Amino acid sequence: MDISILGTDLAKRVFQLHGADRDGSAKYGAKVMRSELLATVRKLAPRMQMTIYQFS
């Protein structure tokens, strides 16, 4: 999977992940539990930019 940027929507227990390639095309989307976040990110790509945001 060619993900160059991963957006992470923060929440208390569940995170929304949104991955895009260099052109900005959506390539990945998932809901993951807090306990699964690091393992999930490690599986996606060893090198990528990760953004973190929270809507209020």
GIVENLIN-V533645 format. One record per residue. RES is the residue in one small letter. BURIAL is # if it has 9 or more other ideal C-beta (glycine too) atoms within 8 Angstrom, else .. Layout:
RES_BURIAL / RES_BURIAL
This chain:
m_. / d_. / i_# / s_# / i_# / l_# / g_# / t_# / d_# / l_. / a_. / k_. / r_. / v_# / f_# / q_# / l_# / h_# / g_# / a_# / d_# / r_. / d_. / g_. / s_. / a_. / k_# / y_# / g_. / a_. / k_. / v_# / m_. / r_# / s_. / e_. / l_# / l_. / a_. / t_# / v_# / r_. / k_. / l_# / a_. / p_. / r_. / m_# / q_. / m_# / t_. / i_. / y_. / q_. / f_. / s_.
